């Protein structure tokens, strides 16, 4: 399946518990079709004390969210939009379908 969301994109959650929240994509897992979005789907995880974290305790971190629950934000209007691909000036580019703006 072609993933139209890339690392660094600004996305909005369109369904689920975090519906309506926006954030920047930090990482994309192509095999599982999931992405980690900054500030979205945070979970609390207990960590044992270690050399890296001598205090230990409860740590908050982002959990992956499925790509189908995300929609790209149009850079021109700030609304959720679909993504298209086309050739412009001999290069394949992504563009927002609402504003026809290159992403």
N, C-alpha and C positions, 0 to 999 in steps of 0.2 A: 504494500500500500504506500502511496506517495504521501509523505508528511509535508504539509504546507506551512507548518509552524517551525521556526528555527530558533536556535539559541540567540538571545538578545532582543527578540520581538516583544512588544507590549501586547498582552492578551487580556481578555475579560472572560470570567467563568460564566457560562450560559445556563448551567443547570447544576443541581445538587445543593449541599449545605452552604456553600460559599458563593452562591449565585449573585452576580453583580459586582464582585470584587475584581480589581484589576491588579496586574503586576507584570514584572519583567521575567521572561523565561531564562532560568539559570542553566538548565540542563535538559536534554531530550534523550530518552531511551527508545531507539528505533525498533528494537526487538519486541518490547512490551507495549509500544505505542503510548507511552506515558511521558509526562514532562514535569519538571520541578519548577514551580512558579514562586517568585519572591513574595512572601507575606501571605500566601494562600495555602490552606490545608496544613496548618502547623499542628504538630503533635508533641506531647510531652513524653520524654524518654528518660528512664533512669539509667545513669552511667556509674559504674564502679570507679573508685579512685584509681588513677593510673599515672604513669610518668607524664603523659601529655596533659592530663586533667587531674592534678593532685587532690582537689577538693571533692570531685565526684558530684553526685546529686542529680537533680532533675534538670534536663536540658531540653529547650524547645528547638525544633527543627522542622523544615518543610518536608512533607511527604509527597510522593508523586501523585499526579492527577491525570486521568485519561485524556488523550488529545481530543476525543470527540466532545468533551465537555468544555473546550476552549474555543474562543473565536478571536481572530486577530483584530486589533484596533486600527481603524483607518487613520493614517497620519494627518490627513487634511481636515476631516470633520470630527474625529474623536469618537466615532460610532463603530460598533462591531460590523465587520464586513467579511465577505468571502475573498479567497485568493485565486488569482488566475495566472497563467504563464503564457507569455508570447515572446516573439522575437522582435526586438527593437534595435536598430542600428547594428544588426548582425550578432547581437548577444541575446541570450535567453534571460528574461527578467521576470520577477514576480510583480504583480500589480494588484491594487485593491479594486474590486469590481464596482464598488459604489462610486468612487471618485476617479477611477482610471489612473490613479497616482502610483508611480513606481515605489516599491517598498525597499 
